[in-house]
């Protein structure tokens, strides 16, 4: 991993300059994950509900609670939905996005 690589001698100067290290943990709790996704969508300017509760569960399980992976899935699903002329993300489109990213 990156932290282990930075501990090697060639990277000692870089490692000594890093002042803060953060390790993001998965968001596994359903309510917190839903709040995270809702916040991200709202921050992006979304004013409507795009993902159903069952879709959020599919997203949470497939991303293993990792926000970056969930974002990749949602971006891919948004592209797929736009091509289909949809203004929301049905569970089937989320599943299709998940399959595309495998």
N, C-alpha and C positions, 0 to 999 in steps of 0.2 A: 504494500500500500504506500501511499505518498509519505505518510509519517515515517515509515521504515526507510524509505529511499532517502529522505532528508537527513537521516541519522548517519549516513555514509560519509566518509571523509571528504570526497570531492564536493559535497554540498554543505560543508561545515559553515562556511561564511554566510550562505543564504539562510541556513537554519538559525544561526545566531541573530539574524535580523528579524525573524518572525516573532512578533510580540504576543499574538493571540492565536490560539488554536481552538477550533470549535469542531466538535463531532456531533453531527445531526443524527438523532435516533429516529426510527420509524414512528409514525403516528398511528398506533394500532387501535385506539379507542374510537368507536364509530362516531360518537358525537364530536369529538375533537377533529377527526378527519373531515367530517362534513363541514364543520366550521372553517377549517383550513381551505377547503375547496371553494366554499361560498365566499370567503374573504378574497381569495385569488381572483375569482371571476368578477367580484364587485370592483376590485382594484383595477381590473382590465376594462371596466366600463360596462359590464353586463348588468342589465336591469331586470332580467327575467330569469325564471328557473329553466336551466338547460338540461339538467340531469335529474332523473327520478331517484327516489330512495333506493330502489333496487339497483339502479345504475351506479350510484355511489358505492354500494356494497361490492359490486363487480369491480369497480375501480380500486377500492381499498384492498381487496384481496389480491388482485392481479399486480398491483404496484407494491404489495407487501408493506403498505403504509409509508413508502418513501416518497416525499413530495416531488422530487425531481422526476422520478419515474411516472408518477401520476400526471405530472405536467406534460410529459412526452406523449402519454396515452391520450390525454385530452386534446392536445394540439393535433395529433394525427386524426382523431375522431372528428374534430372541427373541420379539417380539410375534407374528409370523406363526406360529412354531412353537407358541406357547401356544394360539393359536386352533385349531390342528390337533391339539392334545393331545399334542404331542411333547415329549420330555425331552432332546432333543439337536438339533443343527442340521445336517441333511443338506445336501449340496451344492446340491440343488434349492431349498431354502429360502433359502440364501445368495444364489443367483442371482436368486430372486424379490425378495429385499430390495434387491439391487443395481439391478434394473430399476425398482423402486418409487422409488428415490432419484434416478434419472436425470431 
